[in-house]
Amino acid sequence: MKIFTLNRLFVALFLFSALLIFSACEKNEDRYIKTELYFGLSQNNKTISESEWNSFEKNEISIRLPEGYTIYDADGAWKDKNTGLTLKEKSKVLVVIHHKDQRKSPAIDQIRARYMKQFYQQSVMRIDHKVKMKPLKSDNS
């Protein structure tokens, strides 16, 4: 009977220790949101030019996301709701990593709305992921 009780005590101590370690790790890692926006570059049988995109980035994205972001080129496909056809097009993907408490969602949705209005788009897809991130800081900070 004593061995059974000691085993239970050992398991309980092990689980408690694991919980303490896990919670300590959690405190050292800030929680962030990774938001991705997918912008199609087709507009009324033409492609949105690089200069049009750069102007949109300068006037809409950079002013709403001054802390930083990443943009990369992509190839995408989407189903046109008017024709029912699946069309391929060049795309831009905007990636924003923001702290969950920064309240960036309205600014991100403003970017989507402005793009859809300016370039006559049916949608701009948005994907949000919860992520953990520990930024690497230089010795100079």
N, C-alpha and C positions, 0 to 999 in steps of 0.2 A: 504494500500500500504506500509506503514512504517513497519508493522508486517512482510510482505513478504520479504522486504529488510533486516530486522533484522535477520530473519531466514536464509537467504542466507549468510549473514555475519557470523552468528554463525557456519553454516556448513563449510564455508571456513576456519574460524579460527580453527575449530576442525580438519579438514583435514591437515592443515598446521602444527598444533601441533603434530599430529600423524606422519607426515613425519619427523619432527625434532627428535622425540623419536626414530623412526625406524632407521634413519641415525646414531644417536648416538650409538644405539645398534650395528649396522653394524661395526662401527669403533672399537668397543671393541672385536669383534670376528674375528680372522684371518680366512681366507678361506684356506682350505686344500683339497687335493685329497686323497681319499682312493682307493688304488690299491689292487686288489686280483689276485693272480696267482694260477691256479689249475694244480697240477702236478700229472699225473697218475703214479702209481708205478708198472705197468705191463710192462714187457720187454721180448719179444720173448718167451712166455709161462712160464715165471718165474717172481717172484716178486723182485723188487729192494730192497735190504736189508737195514736195519736200518743203518748199518755201511757205506754202499754206499751213502745213503741219507745224513748222518752226514758229510761225507767227502765233498760232493757237497755243503752242507750248509757252511762249514768252508771255502772252497776254492773259492766259487763263490758268495754266497749270502752275507755273513758277510763282505767281502771286498768291495762289491759294495753298501752296505747299512749300513754303520757304525753307523748311527744315531739310528738305531733300527728297529725292525720288530716283527711280531708274526707269528708263524707257528702252525697249528693244524692238527690233523688227520681227515680224512673224508672218506666216502664211496661214490663212484661215478659210473656213467655209461656213456658210450660214444659209438657212432656208428663208427665202423671200416670202413674206406673208401675203403679198399681193399675187405673185405668180405661182407660188408653191414649188419653185425650182430651187435646188441647192446650188449655190454659186460660190466659187472660190474667189478670194481677194487678198491682196496685201493688207497687212494690219500693223498696228502699233500696240504694244502692251506696256501699260504704266504700272509699276510696282511701287507701293508705298508701305513702309514699315512705320507704324505709329504706335505710341503707347496707348493702351486701352482707355486711359483717362483723358486723352488730349481732345476728344470730341471732334475728330477730323471728318466724321461721316457727312455732315452738311456740306463741307467744302468739296469733298469728293463727289457728292451727288450734284453739286453745282457744275463741276467740270463735265460730268456726263450730260447734263441738261444743255449746257452751252454748246457742246460738240454736236449733239443731236440737232439742235436748232440751226446752228451755223452751217452744217454740212448735210442737212436733210437726211439724217440717219433714222432708221426704225428703232434702233436700240444701241446701247453701249453696255456690254455685259460686265457685271461686277461680281467678284468673288472675294469673300473675306475668310481668312484662316486665323485661328488663334495660334500664336507661336511663342516660344520662349527664346529669348536672345540674351546673350551676354556680350555686349560690345567689347572688343579688344581695345584697351586704352594704352596709349604710348606712355613711356616713362616721363615725357615732358608735360603731361597734363596734371 
